[in-house]
C-alpha cells in the first residue's frame, strides 16, 4: 500500500514498484482515513507511508496501524532530512 497525499508522487512510486515487481498488487490511499478503510478490508504486507499527510501525520498513523496490525511492515517516506524525524520513525 502507498499512503501519500501527492497523487503525482504516489504515481511515480507506484510505477517504479510495478516496473520492479510486476505481479505486486498495489493499493493507494491519500490520507489516514482512506488508508484505514482499505487496511480493514484487505490488510497489506507492506506500507510505504508519507510523514506529512492531511488530518493526521504519518508517524501517528503508523503507530495506530502497528497497534492493530503488528505484522505489517511500514516504510516511512519523507523529504525531511532530520535526526528528529528519523528517530521518531524508528520508534513507531
C-alpha positions in Angstrom: 0.0 0.0 0.0 1.1 3.6 -0.8 -0.1 6.2 1.7 0.8 9.6 0.1 -1.3 12.7 -0.4 0.6 13.8 -3.5 -1.1 12.0 -6.5 1.9 12.6 -8.7 4.5 11.3 -6.2 2.2 8.3 -5.5 2.1 7.5 -9.2 5.9 7.8 -9.6 6.4 5.3 -6.7 3.7 3.0 -8.0 5.2 3.0 -11.5 8.7 2.2 -10.1 7.4 -0.6 -7.9 5.4 -2.1 -10.7 8.4 -2.0 -13.0 10.5 -3.9 -10.4 7.7 -6.2 -9.2 5.1 -6.6 -11.9 2.9 -9.1 -10.0 2.6 -6.8 -6.9 -0.9 -5.7 -6.1 -0.5 -2.0 -5.0 -3.3 -0.3 -3.1 -3.2 3.5 -2.7 -4.5 5.9 -0.1 -4.2 9.7 0.1 -4.8 10.1 3.8 -5.2 8.2 7.0 -8.9 7.7 6.9 -8.8 6.1 3.4 -5.8 4.0 4.4 -7.6 2.6 7.5 -10.7 1.7 5.4 -8.6 -0.1 2.9 -6.4 -1.8 5.5 -9.5 -3.1 7.3 -10.9 -4.7 4.2 -7.6 -6.0 2.8 -4.6 -5.8 5.2 -1.4 -5.3 3.2 2.0 -6.9 3.9 3.9 -3.7 3.3 3.1 0.0 3.6 5.0 3.0 2.2 4.0 5.9 4.4 4.4 9.6 3.9 5.2 11.5 7.1 3.2 14.6 6.0 -0.4 13.8 5.5 -3.6 15.8 5.8 -5.5 15.5 9.1 -3.0 13.1 10.7 0.7 12.8 10.3 2.2 9.5 9.0 4.0 8.8 12.3 0.8 8.8 14.3 -0.9 6.8 11.6 2.0 4.3 11.7 1.5 4.0 15.5 -2.2 3.2 15.1 -1.7 0.7 12.3 1.1 -1.1 14.2 -1.2 -1.3 17.2 -4.0 -3.1 15.2 -1.8 -4.9 12.6 1.6 -5.6 14.3 2.8 -7.8 11.4 2.5 -5.1 8.7 5.9 -3.7 7.7 5.9 0.1 7.3 8.5 2.1 5.5 8.4 5.9 6.1 8.9 8.1 3.1 9.8 11.8 3.6 11.8 14.6 2.1 12.7 15.8 5.6 16.3 15.1 6.5 16.4 15.5 10.2 17.5 13.2 13.0 14.3 14.0 14.9 12.1 12.5 12.1 14.4 9.5 11.7 14.3 8.7 15.4 10.5 9.2 15.6 10.0 6.9 12.6 12.2 4.2 14.2 10.2 4.4 17.5 7.0 3.9 15.6 
